[in-house]
Amino acid sequence: MALLEVKNIHKRFGRTEVLKGIDFFMEKGQVLAIIGSSGSGKTTLLRCLNFLERADEGTISVNGEILYDGKNSEKENAADLRTKRLNFGLVFQSFNLFPQYTVLKNVTLALEMQKKLSSKEIRERGINLLTRVGLADKLKNYPCELSGGQQQRVAIARALALQPHVLCFDEPTSALDPELTGEVLKVIKGLKSSDSTMIVVTHEMEFAKNVADQVLFMADGVIEERGNPEEVFDHPKSPKTRSFLQKSLETF
């Protein structure tokens, strides 16, 4: 049974249809890279998966449980949505850390609000996660004292804190200088070896080619092409995919 199943997801903003029937599934431990030009619907898809946007049609299932069904979505309340969001962690482009809190507090705040662990357990998990992303020496620092790459690594640790089924990244290096990009991509690559299930929206083609198990190329709100990295990058079937990859190689 697939860990994540997404079926026929549609999303409209007014008269503009941004997602036009998205279908895919993932097994536990897989890394899915989503590539495509700006405006293709990649970020909107992530936001629908994380319930930051409400899809208009379709279903989202995790471990066989339907979390979202467009036919019954009006029955959901705020508490239900908060519970469903726990299945997904999201790392934003621009870090979104709380500037008034230390690095450790940023990572542990959601755990404290849950009130399911003791203070000692929460602190230990926070320290372990920050050690995992190479920031054990920054526990007491504030976000303003960190580089952009370090802030994004804190954001990754924070997203891992609630142990989501699927960890989502929305172009995690787009706000970073080139010299800081590598340290963040190295952390994400390291998570793969720990059997984490990840969806990475990225413009880093080499990263997608070398780390992803599956690649989706989105264009105009649909999945234009899908396959393993070799199929999509080395033997693309769609003219749109070929054109996008050619332009990406020229850019990067």
C-alpha positions in Angstrom: 0.0 0.0 0.0 1.3 3.5 -0.9 2.1 5.8 1.9 0.7 8.8 0.0 -2.0 8.8 -2.7 -3.1 11.9 -4.5 -6.0 11.6 -6.9 -7.6 14.2 -9.2 -6.6 17.3 -7.3 -8.0 20.5 -8.8 -7.5 24.0 -7.5 -9.0 27.2 -8.8 -8.4 30.9 -7.8 -11.4 32.7 -9.2 -11.6 31.9 -12.9 -8.0 30.6 -13.0 -7.6 26.9 -12.7 -4.1 26.3 -11.3 -4.2 22.5 -10.7 -6.1 20.5 -13.4 -6.3 17.0 -12.0 -3.1 15.9 -10.3 -2.5 12.2 -9.6 0.5 10.5 -8.1 1.5 8.1 -5.3 4.6 7.5 -3.1 6.0 4.6 -1.2 7.5 5.1 2.2 11.1 6.3 2.0 10.9 7.6 -1.5 12.1 11.1 -2.6 9.9 12.8 -5.2 11.3 15.8 -7.0 8.8 18.2 -8.6 10.2 20.4 -11.3 8.7 23.0 -13.7 8.6 26.6 -14.6 7.1 29.3 -12.3 3.4 29.3 -12.5 3.1 25.6 -13.3 1.3 24.8 -10.0 4.1 23.2 -8.0 3.8 25.4 -4.8 0.0 25.3 -5.0 0.1 21.5 -5.0 2.3 21.5 -1.9 0.0 24.0 -0.1 -3.0 21.7 -0.9 -1.1 18.7 0.5 -0.4 20.6 3.7 -3.9 22.0 3.9 -2.7 25.6 3.7 -5.0 25.7 0.6 -8.2 23.8 0.2 -8.4 21.8 -3.0 -11.6 22.1 -5.0 -11.8 18.4 -6.0 -9.9 15.2 -5.4 -8.7 13.1 -2.6 -5.5 12.9 -0.4 -4.8 9.7 1.5 -2.0 8.7 3.9 -1.5 5.1 4.9 -4.8 4.2 3.3 -6.8 6.9 5.3 -8.5 9.6 3.3 -7.4 12.9 4.8 -9.1 15.0 2.3 -12.1 14.4 0.0 -13.4 17.3 -2.0 -16.9 16.0 -1.8 -17.0 16.4 2.0 -14.5 19.2 2.5 -17.1 21.7 3.8 -17.6 19.5 6.9 -14.0 20.0 8.1 -13.4 22.3 11.1 -10.2 24.0 12.2 -9.3 21.3 14.7 -9.6 18.6 12.0 -7.3 20.5 9.7 -4.7 21.0 12.4 -4.7 17.3 13.0 -4.4 16.4 9.3 -1.5 18.8 8.9 0.5 16.8 11.3 0.9 14.2 8.5 3.0 16.7 6.6 6.0 18.9 7.4 6.7 21.9 5.2 9.9 23.8 4.8 9.3 27.2 3.2 11.4 29.1 0.7 12.1 31.9 3.2 12.6 29.9 6.4 9.7 31.6 8.4 11.5 31.2 11.7 10.3 33.1 14.8 12.9 35.9 15.3 12.1 36.4 19.0 12.9 32.8 19.9 16.2 30.9 20.0 17.1 28.2 17.6 16.2 25.5 20.0 12.9 27.2 20.9 12.0 27.4 17.2 12.4 23.7 16.8 10.6 22.7 20.0 7.7 25.2 20.1 5.2 23.0 18.3 6.1 20.1 20.6 5.5 22.2 23.6 2.1 23.2 22.3 1.2 19.6 21.8 1.9 18.8 25.4 2.5 15.1 24.7 6.1 14.9 25.9 7.9 16.0 29.0 10.1 19.1 29.0 13.2 16.9 29.1 12.0 14.8 26.2 11.2 17.9 24.1 14.6 19.4 24.8 16.3 16.1 23.9 14.5 15.8 20.6 15.2 19.4 19.7 18.9 18.9 20.4 19.1 15.7 18.5 17.4 17.2 15.5 19.7 20.2 15.5 22.7 17.9 15.8 21.4 16.0 12.8 21.4 19.1 10.7 24.8 20.2 12.0 23.8 23.0 14.3 24.4 21.5 17.8 26.5 24.6 18.6 23.8 27.1 17.8 21.1 26.1 20.3 21.0 29.5 22.1 21.5 31.6 19.0 18.7 33.7 17.5 17.8 33.5 13.7 19.3 36.9 13.1 22.7 35.5 14.2 22.6 32.7 11.6 23.4 32.6 7.9 20.6 31.9 5.4 21.8 28.3 5.1 21.8 27.8 8.8 18.3 29.3 9.1 17.0 26.9 6.5 18.6 24.0 8.4 16.8 25.1 11.5 13.6 25.1 9.5 14.3 21.5 8.4 14.8 20.5 12.0 11.6 22.2 13.0 9.7 20.4 10.3 11.0 17.1 11.5 10.1 17.7 15.1 6.6 16.4 14.9 7.7 13.4 12.9 5.5 13.8 9.9 4.8 11.0 7.4 5.8 13.2 4.5 8.3 16.1 4.6 7.7 18.7 1.9 10.2 21.3 0.6 9.1 24.3 -1.4 12.2 25.4 -3.3 14.3 25.3 -0.1 17.4 26.9 -1.7 15.8 29.6 -3.8 16.4 32.3 -1.1 20.0 31.3 -0.6 23.3 32.5 -2.1 24.9 29.9 -4.3 27.7 29.1 -1.7 25.0 28.3 0.9 22.9 26.1 -1.3 25.2 23.1 -1.0 25.0 22.9 2.8 21.1 22.7 2.7 21.0 20.2 -0.2 23.6 18.0 1.7 21.2 17.9 4.7 18.2 17.0 2.6 20.3 14.3 0.8 21.3 13.0 4.2 17.7 12.6 5.3 17.1 10.2 2.4 19.3 7.6 4.0 17.2 7.8 7.2 14.1 6.5 5.3 12.3 9.8 5.3 9.6 10.3 2.7 10.1 13.6 0.9 8.6 15.8 -1.7 11.0 18.4 -3.0 9.9 21.2 -5.3 13.2 22.4 -6.7 15.0 24.3 -9.5 18.3 22.4 -8.7 18.3 20.0 -11.6 21.5 18.1 -10.5 20.1 17.6 -7.1 16.8 16.2 -8.5 18.7 13.9 -10.9 21.0 12.5 -8.3 18.8 12.2 -5.2 15.2 11.7 -6.3 13.6 8.3 -6.9 10.9 9.8 -9.0 10.5 13.1 -10.9 7.4 14.9 -11.9 7.6 17.7 -14.4 4.6 20.1 -14.1 3.4 22.5 -16.8 0.2 24.5 -16.9 -1.3 22.8 -13.9 -0.9 19.2 -15.0 1.8 16.5 -14.7 3.3 16.7 -18.1 5.8 13.9 -17.5 6.8 11.5 -14.8 9.4 8.8 -14.3 12.7 8.0 -12.7 15.5 10.6 -13.1 17.1 8.8 -16.0 13.8 8.7 -17.9 12.9 12.3 -17.3 16.3 13.9 -17.6 18.0 11.7 -20.2 15.1 10.5 -22.2 12.2 13.0 -21.9 9.2 12.3 -24.1 7.3 15.5 -23.9 8.5 18.5 -26.0 7.6 20.8 -23.0 9.9 18.7 -20.8 12.8 18.9 -23.4 12.4 22.6 -23.7 12.3 23.2 -20.0 15.4 21.1 -19.4 17.3 22.7 -22.2 16.6 26.2 -20.8 17.5 25.0 -17.3 20.9 23.7 -18.5 21.5 27.0 -20.2 20.7 28.9 -17.0 22.6 26.7 -14.6 
